[in-house]
C-alpha cells in the first residue's frame, strides 16, 4: 500500500485531471480512485503510477489545447466555457 504518499497529494492530482480538458477513456479507473480517496482508503503503487500517468496525459492535453488556441483564439474561448 502507498502510505507514504499523502491523500492530499493524490487529491491534487485528481483535481488537476478533473480540471483538464482530457477526455477520459478510462473513466471507470478514475472514478474508482476518486471513490477510494473520498473514503480515505489507500491506493496501491500500481494505481498511483497509473494516476500519475493520467495526470501527465492531462497536462500534455491542456498544453496542446493552449497551443492550438494560439492558432485559433476562438478555440481557447470555447475551451474555457
Buried (B, 14 or more C-beta within 10 A) or exposed (E): EBEEBEBEEBEEBBEBBEEBEBEBEEEEBBEEBBEBBEEEEBBEEEBBEBBEEBBEBBBEBBEEBEEEBEEEEEBBEEEEE
